[in-house]
Amino acid sequence: MALFDEDTTIQRAPREPMSRRTIAGIWALVVAMVILLVITFLPTSYVVQQPGPVYNTLGTALNSDGEEVPLISVDGAETYPTEGTLDLLTVQVQGNREHTPSWFELAMAWFDPSKAVLPIDAVFPAGQTTEQRNEESAAMMVDSQQEATAAALTELGYDVGATLSVHSVVEGAAAEGVLEEGDLILSADGQTVTDANALRKVINDGGGAPVELVIERDGAQQTVSITPKESTADGETTWLIGVTLITDYDFPIDVTIQLNNVGGPSAGMMFALGIIDTLTPGELNGGEQVAGTGTITADGAVGPIGGIRQKMWGALDAGADWFLAPDSNCDEVVGHIPGDLRVFSVKTLDDSLKVLQAISDGGDLDALPTCTAR
């Protein structure tokens, strides 16, 4: 039995022509895809800030030879076992002046609460190469380790001496041709200065007037005068002489902090807490997972840092339950705390120690300062 006659020809129904609206829609889609493809490869003027690696100051890190060593080690004093974590947070920057993120990558970052899109000038100042920025960041890390050690040992009752020296002079700055790398700065306008904050205060109190510095160069003292240059940042006027400074201390014990490929000063407070925990019996954090960030000076003052929102995300992802935030960063914290991370506001090293004591002893955490809108 045949289903069809052998002489029958089956013809397809004629296809209806597409409407003008459909054709226009297809062309619009094609044009949009072409535009998207083109702008994906166009240069941008932004970078992406995102959470970076997390390091436990009570744990280990890799040295330059790839060996795992204690992140903080002490020689010349008794040390004690530790538990839990005192995590320091880092921020990674995607892109630089030589290679910026694509527009597609920027668009994806806009919708990720753990990331931030920033103008490239906010991260890489005009006229500064990536190499120069890395060098400056490395110098600040060395300085922060020194300040953290001084703050921790001072808190523990040790006597530390301090000398302020010039690490580098910015090209074209007020200090160019007057100060040199390695100069020791002994006083400014008759006031003894042992750290960068003290010198900065003397300069700004002068309101742009020439500042007289007593320095030591090659073992000999001399007096020099520098007229600061005016600078405006965030609507505030400051006066700068254009030098990078390092404070050296005469520590009674040897403290070594091992952390490669991380720069900047923002780990200072957590370094100090790690040193104190290492040199004191018991667990400073009660064996809990605590993270935090903040610069620190030898007198224990905790200062602001960049990228705190990304650092809170990094802390949460690392499993931390508690977070110590500089009080001066609180405006950036409010409304942006991820998950169930509990954030405390600290102004000094003593504030941080009080938080850790409350966590360790099961104290009244609700009585401790937190970040509020201002």
Summary of the structure (lengths in Angstrom):
residues: 374
radius of gyration: 28.3
end to end distance: 90.3
largest distance: 118.5
contacts: 1136
relative contact order: 0.15
helix: 30%
strand: 29%
